[in-house]
Amino acid sequence: MPLKASVTRNGAVLLGKYVACDGFDETRPLRIVTHAHADHLTGLRRSLKDCRIVIMTPATKGLIDVLKGPSYLTAGNVKTLEYGTTLVYKDERISLHYVDHILGSAQVLVKDADGTRILYTSDFRLPRTPIIEADVLVMEATYGNPYRARPFKKRVESTLVSLVEECLIRGPVYLFGYHGKLQEVMQILHHAEVDVPFIVPERVFHVSKVCERHGMQFGDSLLLSNEEKARSMLQHGDPCVAFYHMNSRRRVGQKAFRIVVSGWEFSSPCKQVGEKEFRVALSDHSDFDGLLGYVERCKPRMVVTDNHRHGDAEALAREIRSRLGILAKSLPASK
Ligand SMILES: [Zn+2]
């Protein structure tokens, strides 16, 4: 019997007969974009040109309009789908479901004509991601190796808030992370009543505005980094937090307090990595225990781990087989 799900060498996650997620596949009329991270937008230009429908949540569309420009998605037939609503395509039923990762992220469920439930988690973290039961499961494997565990994960947010507060006493703080994660930190600080201006470059500003339109809260303290007030605060060492994309970390804030938020930290919630630089283990992915926990409660007959994107898909498949006794394989096969 052919597999009802797989991952191609182009990074397309194939579900059922018609759907390709997060990569282009010429045999599939439907392309689903599970979220706006770059490694899930692979082949999107081609999908817009060749697929009958390109599907995503309204929030993901808002983020792509900012990150790629407002005309990018007009090249194709884009349909936005809310969480929990079903699109029927021929003899299959397709729905998107909430996943805790970045704004707009979705897991994808396809029910085929035989009643088989085929699920792709995309990137996710527990405990806020609802677990869906399925027969065939495709899952991410970023932290698929058993030693990628963060037993301290419940303490990360409070550690981050305390660190920012301590640094602010002595001056501005620069915070570096990826789109989505930066806005998560803004919301954490806002809820913890860290009421200082948040200074952001233009692109981070526009991403943040999309997040606000979809319900995230940062207070009303966003200042564009090229505004006179922002420049003067940074120059005079006034307390404020400047949020920059990870790629800018060698370019700005060299002399200030610097915090990098990254999931690639397993030794402690916070590690000092330079005289005034810290790494905080805030991740938007599940650690190894979370990945295994999802499989256990999803109760699939078979699991495919994503061996195209960064991670450890082979180790995860091996651990699923040996610890849970469930058929599992990593795809595409390693060369
Ligand atoms: Zn992602």
Boltz pocket constraint, residues with backbone or C-beta under 6 A from the ligand:
constraints:
  - pocket:
      binder: B
      contacts: [[A, 35], [A, 37], [A, 101], [A, 123]]
      max_distance: 6.0
